[in-house]
Amino acid sequence: MLEKKNNTAIAGGLLLTVILWGGNNAGTKWLVSPALGAWPPIWTGGTRFLVAGAILLAVLRFTKLLGEFKPIERGLWPQLWLRGGLGLAAYILPFCWALHLTAASHVALYLGASPIWALLAEERPRRSLVSVRRYTAALLALGGVVVLFWPALQNGKSDLLGEFMGLTASIMWANYSWQARFLSQKIPGVEVAAHSMWMSGVWLVPLGLIEVGRQGLLVDAPHLGVQALCILFGGVVPYALWNSALRHWRTSQVMLFNNFIPLTTAVWVHYALHEPITPTFCAAMILICAGVLVGQVDWAKFFKLPESF
């Protein structure tokens, strides 16, 4: 009974996470949009994680709201810098640039495909229905990616670069989630999130300063306010929930909830930024969702089929 309650709480936390990330994607799109006096993309992501990580770490260190704080062993710090901080930086850099160059709903849809990359990383091809299922899922997701790329191939170089950045962010998000799960076996998940965020900020802020030097920075109440909301509700709260879930569930199981991010993002940007929901987005989403469904359901057990052949 306790395990069931824990699973329900984890699932509820992940649902809240994808709703918050949908709003965060809309807020980030507004911040980095060229039509709105765009903030530099790397500066936006780097400073956000630097501040969000510091806040989360302070809450952990000086309160017991998120559990008991435990000092980290000296030997684990290099792994945190490389697996956590650098892994998260490698995700947020292409993510922010993708939002700068293409539709937020497209970027979210690429993230929705990331469970497929996690599944492929967890198992190599073999003669079994499980392997066939997973690689069929990958082909369906790839079909969705092609649908998203196709208009960009016809419309121009900048659109294509945005779609490529979105795909890169999807792969890097799968990588970070895998790295975070690895670290969470040795360090509490919330601490992994806190340190990964501020460390990624340290990696990215120097690049962000170069952007600011070249592009400038519009400092006003709306931009600072949206950034503050994204720090709290796009960084501190959801990353704490996400990394805690990775401590208890498999990476691909947690990343299944990524499938909801395109929906929440599309709703947020449609009503907040008036971004249209296009037929291309709908077709790609059907393929990617089908891929995630095929990849996650154990069809051999469902139809009582032999697992190997």
N, C-alpha and C positions, 0 to 999 in steps of 0.2 A: 504493500500500500504506500509506503514511504517513497519507494522508487517511482511509482506512478505519479505521485504528487510532484516529485522533483522533475520528472519529464514534462509534466504539464506546465510547471513554472518556467522551465527552460524554453519550451515552445512559445509560451506567452511572451517571454522576454525577447525572443527572436522576432516575433511578429511586431512588437513595439519598435524593435531596432530597424526593421525595414521601412516602417512608416516614417520614422525619424530621418532615416537616410534618404527617403524620397524627398522630404522637405529640404534636407541639406543639399541634395543635388540641384533642386530648384534655386536655392539661395546662392550656391556657388556659381551656377549658370548666370544669374543676375550680376554677380560680382565681376566675373571675367568676360562678360559679353562685350564684344567690340562696340556695339551700339549704345552702351551705357557708360562710357568713360571707363573702360575695362581696367580692373586691377591686374597686375602681372600674374599669370597663372601660378608659377612656382612660388612666388612671394606669398600668394594667397594660401596655398596649401601648406607651405613650410611654417609660416607664422601661426597658422591655425593649430597645427599639431604641436608646435613648441609650447604654446600657451595651454592648450587642452591637456597635454601630458603633464605639465607642471601642476595644473589644478588637480588632476586626478591623483597625482603622486602626493600632493599636500593633504588631500582628503584621506588617503590611505595612511599617511605617516602620522597625522595628528588627530584622527578620529577613528572610531570603530564602525562607521556606517557601512563600510564595504568589507568588514572582516578584520581579522588580526593582521597587523603588519609584521612581516618577517624579513630580516636582513638577507640579502642575496649573497651567496658564496662568491668569493673573489674569482674563482675559475669560470663562473658563468657570465661575467661581464662581457668578455669578447664575443660570446655567442649572442648576447642581447644586442650588442652594437651591430653585428653582421646579419644575424637572422631576423631580429626584430626591427631595429631602427633602419638599417639599409633596405630590408625587405619591404617595409612600409613606405619608405621614400621612393623605391622603385615603382610602387603602385601609384602614389598620389601625384607624381610628376606627370606621367602620361594621362592620368585621369583629369587633372585640371586643364591640361592643354587640349584634351578631347572636348571638354565642355566649352573651351574658348573657340573651337573651330567648327563644331557640329552640334546637332540637336541633342538636348539633354536626354530625351527619351531613347535615342539611339545608344548613347553612352551607357545608360542603365540597362538596355537590352543586352549589350555585350557583357556586362557584369552578370546578367542572368544566365549567361552561358558558362560562367566560370565553374559550376559544379562538374561539368563535363571534363574540364582539364584536370580537376582534382581526381575524378574517377580514373582517368587514364594514367595519372601518376601513381595511383595506388596499386595498379595491376598491369602487367605486361600481357600481350596477346597469348592465348593458349587455346587448346582444342576443348572448349566447353561452351555451354549456353550462356554462362555468365560473361565470358569474353565476347561472344557474339552480340549479346545485349548491349554491353558497354560501348563497343565500337559502332554498332548501329546508332546508338544515342549520339556518339560523336559526329557521325555523318549527318544526322538530322540537324544538330546544332551548327555544323559547318554550312549546311544549306541555308540556315537562317542568317549566318554571317555573310554569305554570298549575296543574299537578297538585300541586306543592308548596304553592302559595298557597291552593288550594281549601279544605283543612281549616281553615286560619287564618281564612278569611272566615266560617266557621261557628262557630269556637271563641271568638273574642274579639279585642279590639283589641291586646292585648300580643303575642299570637302573630303577628298581621298585621304589627305593627311589626318584629318579629324577622325575619320573612320578607323584608320590604322592605329591612331593613338588609343581609341576606345577598345580595340581588340587587344592591344598591348596591356592596357590597364586590366582587362579581364584576366589575362594570363598571370599578370603580376599579383592580382588579388588572390588567385588560387594559390600561388606560391607563398604569399604572406600568411594565408590561413593555415597552410601546411606547416610553415615555420613556427607560427604561434602555437599550434597544437603540440609540436615537438617541445617548445620551451615550457608549455603549460604542464608538462609532466614533471618538471623540476621546480617551477616557480608558479605561484598562484596566478590564475588567468588575468585578474584585474591588474596585478603588478606588471605582467607582460605587456598589457595594453598601455599602461601609463609610461613605462620606460620606452616602449617602441615608438610612442608618439613624440615624446620630447627629443629622443635620439634622432628620429627622422627629421624633426625640425632643425636640429643641428647640422644634419647632412645637407638640407635643402636651403636654409636661409642664406648662405653665401651666394648660391646661384640666384636666389631671389633678389639679393641686393644688386647684382649685376643687371637684372631685369629692371629694377627701379631706377638705376642710374641711366639706363638707355631709354626707358619709356616714361618715367615719372610715376607719381602716385597721387590719386585724388583722395584727399582726406576730408570727409564730411560725415555728418551724423547718420545718413542712410547707409553708407558703406560700412562704417564702423559698427552700426547696430546689427546689420545682417551678418557681419563677420562674428560678432559676439554670440548671436543666436546659433550660428553654425558651430562655433567652438563648443558650446554647451550641449546642444541637442544633436549635433552631427559628429561630435568628437567624444566628449567626456562620457555621456550616458550610454550611447549605443556601443562604443568600443568596449566598455566595461562588461556589458551584457554579452556581446559577441565572443570575447575571449573567455569569459566564464563558461559559455556553452561549449567551446572547443576543448575545455578541460574534461568534459563528461561525454561528449559525442564524437563520432568519427568526423574528419574534416568534410568529406562529401555529404554526410548527413546534415551537418550544420549549414553547409553551403547550398543545400536544397532551398533554404529560405531566400537565397539570392533571387530565386525565380519570381518573388513578389516585388522586388525592387523596381523592375520596369513598370509594373502597374501603379505603384505608389508614386513613382517619379512622373509618369505620364499624367496622372491626375493632378499632382501639384503644379507642374509646369503649364498644363492646359488652363487651369483656373487662375493661377498666379501670374503667369507670363504670357498667356494666350498663345502658347505653342500648339500648332495643330497636331492631331493624331492622324497620321497618314496611312494609306493602304499598305505602303511598304513596311511601316512599323508593325501593322497588324499581321501581315503575312510572315514576317520574320519572327514575330513573337510566337505564332502558332508552331513553327518549326522548332524553335529553341525550347519552348515548353514541352513539346512532344519528345524532344531529345532528353530533357531532364527527366521526364516521366518514365521513358523507356529505360534510362540508365539507373534509376533508383528503385524501381519495382522488381522484385525477384519473381520473374514470370515462370521459371522452372518450378519453383515451389507452388506458385499459384495454380498452374495447370498440371502439377504432379508429373513433370517430365524429368528424364534423367539429366544430371548436370553435365556429364561429359559424353563425348562421342568419338 
